[in-house]
Amino acid sequence: MFTVLGFSLGFLALGAVVTVVNVLTMVFTVAFTIHASLALIGVVVFSVIGLRRVLARRRGHTGHIEAAEPVQSHIPSDRAGDSH
């Protein structure tokens, strides 16, 4: 009698452990899939940004980060009034 009851409870406990492992595996699989999808989207977005910068640089256009040429302010020199 105790053997059958022990076997039944053991089998039930084993089933519960297997169920918990299956649920955890599913949760980790979903989390990994979402993480991989976001990483792939990030790779695509940053690759497109980098490609656009390279193409703009080859065409001679400058982006927002780089300045086209340093701006030289007009400062009158000391010799501006000299007649020699």
Secondary structure, DSSP 8 states (H G I E B T S, - for coil): -HHHHHHHHHHHHHHHHHHHHHHHHHHHHHHHHHHHHHHHHHHHHHHHHHHHHHHHHHHT---SSS-SS--------GGGG---
